[in-house]
Amino acid sequence: MATARIVIVGAGPAGIRCAETLLAAGFKPTLIDENRRDGGQIYRRQPEGFTRDYATLYGSEAAKARDLHQSFERLRERIDYRPRTLVWNLTPGQLHCVSEGHHSMVEYDALILCTGATDRLMPIEGWQLAGTYSLGGAQIALKAQAVSIGHRVVFMGSGPLLYLVASQYLKAGANVAAVLDTSPLRQRLLALPKLLARPGLLFSGMKLLAQLYRAKIALHLGIQPLQVLGDAASGVSGVRVRTANGETLSVECDALALGYHLRPETQLADLAGCQLRFDEASSQWWLAVDEAGRTSVSGVYAAGDGSKIRGADAAEHAGRLVAMALLEDLHKPVDAGLRDEQRQALARMDRFRLGLALAFPWPAAQAKALPDSAIVCRCEMISAGELRAVVHEKGACEVNRAKAFSRVGMGRCQGRYCSQAGAEVIAAAAGIDVRQVGRQRSQAPVKPLPMMIIEECS
């Protein structure tokens, strides 16, 4: 085995294919993952002892999930695999990790970040009530605990994940009260030429829609979210929206799953000093990487949804490609034909990504329409009115300055769920483009740590 210390963070589709490629080239990478089992979020494995089959867990993606899991089992004993390990900080050449209450340092010569993505959320009045979940959280409950988030669930937001999770709940026998989509039908028609870059995936999405229609699930397009109904004592009791024809619609439920596409987990790359760039199509900040996954920092690479949101299939291609980029930088031979295949596949998937962004746009206008009483930051309970006040009274038109005055983004989630929506609120209040508001800078720890940590000697 070659001796370069290569560390991969994340055991999802990108991380597994990256490790597989490096192992085949004679390197033994260290694969660090926060989860207890491989697969990432999209192919999250059920706990040991659970016996649900692949078709039940993953639906149309069952074959891909099985293939990825089997690939990992073949390489697991030949790599340094560290599950249940959180990388909470990064300094040059070193990762700061916590695993089951024990702290350790992992040194690296090359670092490949396959950190994946999390839900992208837009606040709605009342979303702080118990019973409001992200789409990803609702999916985790179903996959990892085999439970529904409620007895009667509404799914609201936009993007493919909205329909995927709703159909998974339907297949599991849960009571889906409604699917409420902020994107209008005309956007999908406009996006069709780009979506045809991946006709098979487009057809799969249409099948999900057909399943919901066949089950007579109430499905509304082009809605405007107004309020999550309920109270602090009892939690969610319903949602109120304005339909595309201007009518007010209320739907009873005891749980709401909310989400608008995904946002990349760029915190570790940010701590490493990697440059980020503003993506016009999705209206958010992504890692600045070349086509193979090299960042602006020498020795630091990135692949999968942690650098560019293109989905699980693209993450597998990107994982192989970034491994080959590292091999090239180490002056090792690579299969040029295989490298070109990955590039061509990613080019098609990037066109499809642009189609999705057009079909299911980020609802920036919702931020401007939020009432002053609506909570933007659920961790610190900061309202839209308070955030607008620091713009008008303090002149805080940059997101980190607004954070200092208002505490928005200072809570447990470190801005994961509020910083992008908060930036939209600031931009609307200041009358400027959201790009000018900037992005929230990452700080360690990137996720909460236990109070009691035992330091390990290396």
KEVO-740235 format. One record per residue (C-alpha): residue number from 1; residue in three letters; z, y, x. Coordinates in steps of 0.1 Angstrom, whole numbers. Last residue first. Example, Ala and Ser with C-alpha at 12.3 -4.5 7.8 and 13.67 -1.06 7.14 Angstrom:
> n  res  z  y  x
> 2  SER  71  -11  137 .
> 1  ALA  78  -45  123 .
***
This chain:
> n  res  z  y  x
> 458  SER  198  100  -19 .
> 457  CYS  233  106  -32 .
> 456  GLU  236  106  -69 .
> 455  GLU  253  135  -88 .
> 454  ILE  270  124  -120 .
> 453  ILE  263  146  -150 .
> 452  MET  287  156  -178 .
> 451  MET  276  185  -199 .
> 450  PRO  243  167  -209 .
> 449  LEU  211  186  -203 .
> 448  PRO  190  206  -227 .
> 447  LYS  152  208  -219 .
> 446  VAL  132  229  -194 .
> 445  PRO  164  234  -174 .
> 444  ALA  151  255  -158 .
> 443  GLN  131  285  -169 .
> 442  SER  96  289  -183 .
> 441  ARG  80  323  -188 .
> 440  GLN  72  332  -224 .
> 439  ARG  36  342  -228 .
> 438  GLY  18  375  -229 .
> 437  VAL  19  402  -256 .
> 436  GLN  -15  414  -244 .
> 435  ARG  -31  380  -254 .
> 434  VAL  -17  386  -289 .
> 433  ASP  -40  416  -293 .
> 432  ILE  -23  448  -302 .
> 431  GLY  -10  465  -333 .
> 430  ALA  26  466  -321 .
> 429  ALA  40  448  -352 .
> 428  ALA  11  424  -354 .
> 427  ALA  13  416  -317 .
> 426  ILE  51  411  -319 .
> 425  VAL  48  387  -349 .
> 424  GLU  20  368  -331 .
> 423  ALA  42  365  -300 .
> 422  GLY  70  351  -321 .
> 421  ALA  47  325  -334 .
> 420  GLN  39  314  -299 .
> 419  SER  75  316  -288 .
> 418  CYS  91  299  -318 .
> 417  TYR  88  261  -315 .
> 416  ARG  88  256  -277 .
> 415  GLY  108  288  -271 .
> 414  GLN  135  271  -249 .
> 413  CYS  141  245  -276 .
> 412  ARG  178  248  -272 .
> 411  GLY  179  285  -277 .
> 410  MET  167  315  -258 .
> 409  GLY  133  318  -275 .
> 408  VAL  142  349  -295 .
> 407  ARG  173  364  -279 .
> 406  SER  164  399  -294 .
> 405  PHE  164  424  -265 .
> 404  ALA  157  399  -236 .
> 403  LYS  132  380  -257 .
> 402  ALA  113  412  -266 .
> 401  ARG  110  418  -228 .
> 400  ASN  98  383  -223 .
> 399  VAL  72  386  -251 .
> 398  GLU  58  420  -242 .
> 397  CYS  57  447  -268 .
> 396  ALA  93  458  -264 .
> 395  GLY  91  495  -274 .
> 394  LYS  128  495  -280 .
> 393  GLU  129  507  -316 .
> 392  HIS  95  496  -330 .
> 391  VAL  91  464  -310 .
> 390  VAL  128  455  -309 .
> 389  ALA  128  461  -347 .
> 388  ARG  99  437  -353 .
> 387  LEU  119  409  -338 .
> 386  GLU  149  417  -359 .
> 385  GLY  127  418  -390 .
> 384  ALA  111  385  -382 .
> 383  SER  145  370  -381 .
> 382  ILE  165  355  -352 .
> 381  MET  185  324  -361 .
> 380  GLU  193  316  -324 .
> 379  CYS  179  280  -325 .
> 378  ARG  157  287  -356 .
> 377  CYS  137  315  -340 .
> 376  VAL  114  331  -365 .
> 375  ILE  137  333  -395 .
> 374  ALA  122  350  -425 .
> 373  SER  142  381  -438 .
> 372  ASP  116  406  -425 .
> 371  PRO  90  389  -447 .
> 370  LEU  62  370  -429 .
> 369  ALA  28  384  -436 .
> 368  LYS  20  394  -401 .
> 367  ALA  30  359  -388 .
> 366  GLN  8  343  -415 .
> 365  ALA  -22  362  -402 .
> 364  ALA  -21  340  -370 .
> 363  PRO  -30  309  -390 .
> 362  TRP  -43  287  -361 .
> 361  PRO  -78  276  -372 .
> 360  PHE  -85  241  -386 .
> 359  ALA  -123  237  -387 .
> 358  LEU  -129  262  -358 .
> 357  ALA  -103  247  -335 .
> 356  LEU  -115  212  -345 .
> 355  GLY  -150  221  -335 .
> 354  LEU  -139  234  -302 .
> 353  ARG  -121  201  -295 .
> 352  PHE  -153  182  -305 .
> 351  ARG  -172  201  -278 .
> 350  ASP  -144  192  -253 .
> 349  MET  -147  156  -263 .
> 348  ARG  -183  155  -254 .
> 347  ALA  -176  171  -220 .
> 346  LEU  -147  147  -215 .
> 345  ALA  -170  117  -219 .
> 344  GLN  -195  132  -194 .
> 343  ARG  -167  138  -168 .
> 342  GLN  -153  103  -172 .
> 341  GLU  -187  87  -168 .
> 340  ASP  -193  108  -137 .
> 339  ARG  -161  95  -121 .
> 338  LEU  -171  59  -129 .
> 337  GLY  -205  64  -112 .
> 336  ALA  -189  81  -82 .
> 335  ASP  -165  52  -76 .
> 334  VAL  -140  68  -53 .
> 333  PRO  -134  66  -15 .
> 332  LYS  -103  81  0 .
> 331  HIS  -102  114  18 .
> 330  LEU  -67  123  4 .
> 329  ASP  -84  151  -17 .
> 328  GLU  -109  125  -30 .
> 327  LEU  -80  102  -40 .
> 326  LEU  -63  131  -58 .
> 325  ALA  -95  139  -77 .
> 324  MET  -99  102  -85 .
> 323  ALA  -64  102  -100 .
> 322  VAL  -73  133  -120 .
> 321  LEU  -104  115  -134 .
> 320  ARG  -86  84  -145 .
> 319  GLY  -59  104  -163 .
> 318  ALA  -86  127  -178 .
> 317  HIS  -104  97  -193 .
> 316  GLU  -72  84  -209 .
> 315  ALA  -62  119  -221 .
> 314  ALA  -96  123  -237 .
> 313  ASP  -90  93  -259 .
> 312  ALA  -55  105  -267 .
> 311  GLY  -65  140  -279 .
> 310  ARG  -82  171  -265 .
> 309  ILE  -55  196  -260 .
> 308  LYS  -58  208  -224 .
> 307  SER  -32  207  -196 .
> 306  GLY  -3  188  -211 .
> 305  ASP  -28  172  -235 .
> 304  GLY  -40  149  -207 .
> 303  ALA  -41  157  -170 .
> 302  ALA  -24  178  -144 .
> 301  TYR  -25  181  -106 .
> 300  VAL  -1  196  -81 .
> 299  GLY  -8  191  -44 .
> 298  SER  -21  226  -38 .
> 297  VAL  -12  250  -66 .
> 296  SER  -40  264  -87 .
> 295  THR  -42  232  -106 .
> 294  ARG  -65  203  -100 .
> 293  GLY  -74  183  -131 .
> 292  ALA  -109  171  -125 .
> 291  GLU  -127  198  -145 .
> 290  ASP  -107  225  -127 .
> 289  VAL  -72  235  -140 .
> 288  ALA  -58  267  -155 .
> 287  LEU  -30  254  -177 .
> 286  TRP  -31  266  -213 .
> 285  TRP  -19  297  -231 .
> 284  GLN  -27  300  -268 .
> 283  SER  -53  313  -292 .
> 282  SER  -69  279  -299 .
> 281  ALA  -105  289  -293 .
> 280  GLU  -97  319  -270 .
> 279  ASP  -77  298  -244 .
> 278  PHE  -55  321  -224 .
> 277  ARG  -50  310  -188 .
> 276  LEU  -21  296  -169 .
> 275  GLN  -16  296  -131 .
> 274  CYS  6  270  -115 .
> 273  GLY  38  283  -99 .
> 272  ALA  56  250  -99 .
> 271  LEU  80  263  -126 .
> 270  ASP  49  269  -148 .
> 269  ALA  36  234  -141 .
> 268  LEU  70  221  -152 .
> 267  GLN  70  242  -184 .
> 266  THR  34  235  -194 .
> 265  GLU  40  211  -224 .
> 264  PRO  7  218  -242 .
> 263  ARG  8  231  -278 .
> 262  LEU  -4  210  -308 .
> 261  HIS  -22  213  -341 .
> 260  TYR  -5  234  -368 .
> 259  GLY  27  216  -380 .
> 258  LEU  52  211  -408 .
> 257  ALA  68  180  -424 .
> 256  LEU  89  190  -454 .
> 255  ALA  117  170  -469 .
> 254  ASP  136  169  -503 .
> 253  CYS  105  177  -524 .
> 252  GLU  95  196  -555 .
> 251  VAL  61  214  -553 .
> 250  SER  57  250  -564 .
> 249  LEU  22  266  -567 .
> 248  THR  14  303  -571 .
> 247  GLU  -22  309  -581 .
> 246  GLY  -46  329  -559 .
> 245  ASN  -76  306  -561 .
> 244  ALA  -70  292  -526 .
> 243  THR  -34  283  -536 .
> 242  ARG  -3  304  -529 .
> 241  VAL  26  283  -517 .
> 240  ARG  61  274  -528 .
> 239  VAL  80  245  -512 .
> 238  GLY  107  222  -526 .
> 237  SER  144  212  -526 .
> 236  VAL  151  215  -489 .
> 235  GLY  188  216  -478 .
> 234  SER  218  210  -501 .
> 233  ALA  244  233  -487 .
> 232  ALA  222  258  -469 .
> 231  ASP  199  263  -500 .
> 230  GLY  166  252  -513 .
> 229  LEU  130  263  -514 .
> 228  VAL  107  266  -484 .
> 227  GLN  87  298  -490 .
> 226  LEU  53  314  -491 .
> 225  PRO  27  292  -474 .
> 224  GLN  -9  304  -480 .
> 223  ILE  -32  276  -491 .
> 222  GLY  -68  271  -481 .
> 221  LEU  -70  234  -490 .
> 220  HIS  -48  216  -516 .
> 219  LEU  -42  179  -517 .
> 218  ALA  -21  163  -544 .
> 217  ILE  -20  126  -535 .
> 216  LYS  -40  104  -560 .
> 215  ALA  -38  73  -538 .
> 214  ARG  -76  73  -536 .
> 213  TYR  -76  110  -525 .
> 212  LEU  -51  102  -497 .
> 211  GLN  -71  73  -485 .
> 210  ALA  -104  93  -487 .
> 209  LEU  -89  120  -464 .
> 208  LEU  -79  93  -439 .
> 207  LYS  -115  79  -441 .
> 206  MET  -129  114  -434 .
> 205  GLY  -109  116  -403 .
> 204  SER  -122  82  -391 .
> 203  PHE  -157  94  -398 .
> 202  LEU  -152  124  -376 .
> 201  LEU  -138  101  -349 .
> 200  GLY  -169  80  -350 .
> 199  PRO  -192  110  -352 .
> 198  ARG  -178  125  -319 .
> 197  ALA  -202  154  -310 .
> 196  LEU  -207  156  -348 .
> 195  LEU  -175  178  -348 .
> 194  LYS  -195  206  -331 .
> 193  PRO  -222  207  -357 .
> 192  LEU  -196  203  -385 .
> 191  ALA  -175  234  -376 .
> 190  LEU  -190  257  -401 .
> 189  LEU  -185  231  -428 .
> 188  ARG  -150  226  -418 .
> 187  GLN  -143  263  -420 .
> 186  ARG  -158  265  -455 .
> 185  LEU  -131  240  -467 .
> 184  PRO  -103  264  -462 .
> 183  SER  -75  259  -435 .
> 182  THR  -39  263  -447 .
> 181  ASP  -36  227  -457 .
> 180  LEU  -10  214  -482 .
> 179  VAL  -6  176  -485 .
> 178  ALA  16  167  -515 .
> 177  ALA  44  146  -528 .
> 176  VAL  41  117  -503 .
> 175  ASN  65  90  -514 .
> 174  ALA  68  66  -485 .
> 173  GLY  52  31  -487 .
> 172  ALA  44  27  -450 .
> 171  LYS  7  33  -456 .
> 170  LEU  15  66  -474 .
> 169  TYR  37  77  -445 .
> 168  GLN  9  68  -420 .
> 167  SER  -16  87  -442 .
> 166  ALA  6  118  -441 .
> 165  VAL  10  115  -404 .
> 164  LEU  -28  113  -398 .
> 163  TYR  -36  140  -423 .
> 162  LEU  -14  166  -407 .
> 161  LEU  -22  154  -372 .
> 160  PRO  -59  163  -378 .
> 159  GLY  -52  200  -382 .
> 158  SER  -34  222  -406 .
> 157  GLY  0  230  -420 .
> 156  MET  20  213  -447 .
> 155  PHE  31  177  -455 .
> 154  VAL  55  174  -485 .
> 153  VAL  79  144  -486 .
> 152  ARG  98  128  -515 .
> 151  HIS  125  104  -505 .
> 150  GLY  129  121  -471 .
> 149  ILE  123  119  -433 .
> 148  SER  110  83  -438 .
> 147  VAL  124  55  -417 .
> 146  ALA  111  29  -393 .
> 145  GLN  133  43  -365 .
> 144  ALA  108  47  -337 .
> 143  LYS  75  49  -355 .
> 142  LEU  85  65  -388 .
> 141  ALA  111  89  -374 .
> 140  ILE  88  97  -345 .
> 139  GLN  60  106  -370 .
> 138  ALA  83  130  -389 .
> 137  GLY  93  146  -356 .
> 136  GLY  57  150  -346 .
> 135  LEU  49  166  -380 .
> 134  SER  78  191  -374 .
> 133  TYR  107  187  -397 .
> 132  THR  123  207  -425 .
> 131  GLY  150  187  -443 .
> 130  ALA  179  210  -434 .
> 129  LEU  169  246  -440 .
> 128  GLN  156  267  -411 .
> 127  TRP  121  267  -427 .
> 126  GLY  133  290  -454 .
> 125  GLU  107  317  -450 .
> 124  ILE  78  301  -431 .
> 123  PRO  75  299  -394 .
> 122  MET  43  288  -376 .
> 121  LEU  46  257  -355 .
> 120  ARG  27  240  -327 .
> 119  ASP  40  205  -323 .
> 118  THR  45  191  -288 .
> 117  ALA  21  182  -260 .
> 116  GLY  16  157  -231 .
> 115  THR  35  158  -198 .
> 114  CYS  8  142  -177 .
> 113  LEU  18  162  -146 .
> 112  ILE  5  147  -113 .
> 111  LEU  25  155  -83 .
> 110  ALA  14  149  -47 .
> 109  ASP  36  147  -16 .
> 108  TYR  67  140  -37 .
> 107  GLU  105  139  -35 .
> 106  VAL  126  127  -64 .
> 105  MET  161  142  -67 .
> 104  SER  188  125  -88 .
> 103  HIS  213  133  -115 .
> 102  HIS  230  105  -135 .
> 101  GLY  239  110  -172 .
> 100  GLU  215  84  -185 .
> 99  SER  187  96  -163 .
> 98  VAL  186  132  -151 .
> 97  CYS  159  144  -127 .
> 96  HIS  152  173  -104 .
> 95  LEU  118  169  -89 .
> 94  GLN  111  179  -53 .
> 93  GLY  82  189  -31 .
> 92  PRO  85  226  -39 .
> 91  THR  111  230  -66 .
> 90  LEU  110  215  -101 .
> 89  ASN  135  213  -129 .
> 88  TRP  145  192  -159 .
> 87  VAL  126  160  -152 .
> 86  LEU  141  137  -178 .
> 85  THR  144  100  -170 .
> 84  ARG  146  74  -198 .
> 83  PRO  120  54  -180 .
> 82  ARG  115  52  -142 .
> 81  TYR  86  30  -132 .
> 80  ASP  80  25  -94 .
> 79  ILE  47  6  -96 .
> 78  ARG  38  -31  -93 .
> 77  GLU  61  -44  -120 .
> 76  ARG  46  -22  -147 .
> 75  LEU  10  -27  -138 .
> 74  ARG  0  -55  -162 .
> 73  GLU  24  -43  -188 .
> 72  PHE  8  -9  -187 .
> 71  SER  -26  -23  -194 .
> 70  GLN  -12  -43  -223 .
> 69  HIS  3  -11  -238 .
> 68  LEU  -30  8  -235 .
> 67  ASP  -50  -20  -251 .
> 66  ARG  -25  -24  -279 .
> 65  ALA  -26  13  -287 .
> 64  LYS  -64  14  -286 .
> 63  ALA  -66  -16  -310 .
> 62  ALA  -41  -1  -334 .
> 61  GLU  -57  34  -336 .
> 60  SER  -70  29  -372 .
> 59  GLY  -34  22  -384 .
> 58  TYR  -9  27  -356 .
> 57  LEU  24  12  -367 .
> 56  THR  13  -11  -396 .
> 55  ALA  -19  -23  -378 .
> 54  TYR  2  -29  -346 .
> 53  ASP  26  -52  -363 .
> 52  ARG  62  -43  -373 .
> 51  THR  87  -65  -356 .
> 50  PHE  115  -43  -343 .
> 49  GLY  138  -61  -318 .
> 48  GLU  130  -38  -290 .
> 47  PRO  123  -3  -302 .
> 46  GLN  89  7  -316 .
> 45  ARG  64  19  -290 .
> 44  ARG  49  54  -291 .
> 43  TYR  11  53  -290 .
> 42  ILE  6  90  -300 .
> 41  GLN  39  102  -286 .
> 40  GLY  37  86  -251 .
> 39  GLY  29  49  -248 .
> 38  ASP  56  37  -225 .
> 37  ARG  92  29  -234 .
> 36  ARG  126  46  -232 .
> 35  ASN  110  80  -233 .
> 34  GLU  115  107  -206 .
> 33  ASP  90  91  -183 .
> 32  ILE  87  90  -145 .
> 31  LEU  59  70  -129 .
> 30  THR  62  66  -91 .
> 29  PRO  29  57  -76 .
> 28  LYS  21  27  -55 .
> 27  PHE  -13  34  -38 .
> 26  GLY  -39  9  -29 .
> 25  ALA  -69  22  -48 .
> 24  ALA  -63  -1  -78 .
> 23  LEU  -28  13  -80 .
> 22  LEU  -42  48  -81 .
> 21  THR  -65  40  -110 .
> 20  GLU  -37  22  -130 .
> 19  ALA  -13  51  -124 .
> 18  CYS  -38  76  -138 .
> 17  ARG  -46  54  -167 .
> 16  ILE  -9  51  -176 .
> 15  GLY  -2  89  -171 .
> 14  ALA  -31  100  -192 .
> 13  PRO  -24  76  -222 .
> 12  GLY  14  83  -222 .
> 11  ALA  38  75  -194 .
> 10  GLY  46  111  -183 .
> 9  VAL  54  126  -149 .
> 8  ILE  33  110  -121 .
> 7  VAL  47  110  -86 .
> 6  ILE  27  103  -55 .
> 5  ARG  45  98  -22 .
> 4  ALA  17  90  3 .
> 3  THR  23  57  20 .
> 2  ALA  -7  36  11 .
> 1  MET  0  0  0 .
***
